Amino acid sequence: MARSEEIRIALVVAEFNYDITSMMLNKALSHAEFLGVKVTYVVKTPGSYDAPLPVKSLLERNDVDAVVVLGAIIKGETKHDELVAHQVARKLMDLSLEYRKPVALGIIGPGATRLQAMERIEEYARRAVEAAVKQAKRIKKLATTKYLDKTVYVE
């Protein structure tokens, strides 16, 4: 992916399962730097379930083009992990549509064991940052592109 100096992202990181999410944060920061993306804010939240409120606050800011949410929802003895993951994902999608800014889902789970989560740290952090940057670039380009009787490709 090309360098993206003009894109500014914020990271929201769940503290629940922080042994996993702290490593996700480090990988996300490292990958953002590699891409030349400015990270304007890092906001910690108690858990993935608590992420939508700070995400909403960040999306309201002019110095944030996209938000990356990092978390790990580990499978327990009940289906609580499924409830949390589905509700969070739905609300984050709603916020993205409401504010017309990308919100990238870098949350491992539901159904993941601790070992599976550990194995996915780098992949989820990197993919979430890349998704946020790609979408932010394309949304910005789409806003300034006009149809002139020829198919427009926004990539």
N, C-alpha and C positions, 0 to 999 in steps of 0.2 A: 504494500500500500504506500502511496506517495506521502511525503511529509505534509502535515496539515497544521501549519502555524496559526492559521486563522480560526481554528476550532478550539473552543474552550469547554472542557467537561468538568463535571463534579462527580465525586464518588461518595456513595452512601454505603457504609459497612456495618453489618450486624455484629454486635459483640458476643451474641450467643454462639457457642462453638468457636470462640475466638482463636483457639489453636489452629483452626483451619482458615478462618476469615482474615486473620492478620497476615497469613502467607498470601492469601488472595490479594489483599491490599498491596503488599509489596510487589507482586507480579503485575498488577494493574498499573501501578505507578511507573514501574520499569518499562512496561510496554507503551504507555502513553509517552514517556520520554523518547523511546525509540522511534515512535511515529511523529515526533515533533509537536505533540498536542499539549496545550497548557491545561494543567489541572488547577482549577481556581479554588475548589473547596473539597475537603474531605470531612464528611460528617459521620460520626458514629451514632448508632442507634442500638437500643437494647437487644432487639432481635429482628429477623426478617419481617415479621408481622408489623413492626413499628416503622418500617421504611417509608410508607406512602406520605406521611406528614412532612418529614424533612424533604422528600422528593418534591412535593408540591411547593414548598418554600423556595427551593432551588430553581424550579422551573419558572417561577415568577420573576427571577432576577435577569437583568440584561447581560450580565457577564457569564452566563451559562448557556451553552448551545445544546447540551445533551447531558443526561445523568446516567451513570452506571451504578447499578445496585448489586452489591456483593453479599452473599450469605450462604449458609449451609443448614438445610433443614434435614436432620437425620431421622431415619425411621426408628420409631419406638415400638412399644407393644400394642398400641392402638393406631387408628387412622388419623390421629391428630396432625401428623406431618402433611397428609394430603389436604386436609382442611386449610391449614396455614398457607401452604404453597399455592393452592388454587385461588384463594382469596387475595393474596398479595399480588400474584401475577395479573389477575383481573383488574385490580385497582391501579396497578402501575400502567397497564395498557390504557385504562380510562384517562389517567393523568396525561399520558403522552398525547392522546388525541385531543384532550381539552386544551392543552397549552401548545400544541403543534410543535413539540420538540421531542426528540427521541429519548426513550427511557430503556436502557439495555438491561436485560435480565441475566445477571451473573449469579444466580442462586442455584446452588446444587440441591437437588431433591425435587419432589418427594421420593420416598422409597430408597434413598441411598443409605448404605451403612457408613459408619465412620471410616472404614478402610476405603470404600468406594469414593467417598468425599475427598479423602487425602490424595487419591490417585487423580482426581479431576481438578485440583487447585489451579494449576497453570492454565489448563485448557479453558476453563470457565472464565477466569479473569481475563485472559488474552482475547477470547472471542467476544466477551461483553464490551471491552474497550473498542475493538475493531468495529463491532456492529454500531456502537454509538457514534463513532467518528464517520463511518461510511454514510449512515443515515443523516447525520447533521450536514455533511458536505452536500449530499443530494438534495436535501430540503432547501438549503441555501441556494443551490444552483437552480432548482425548480422555480423558486420565487423570482428569479431574475431572467428566466428563459421564456421566450415567446414562440408560439407556433406561427410559422410563416409558410403555410401550405406544404410543409415537408415534415415527416415524422421526426420528432425530437426524442433523442435518447439521453436520458439522465443517468449517468453512471458515476 
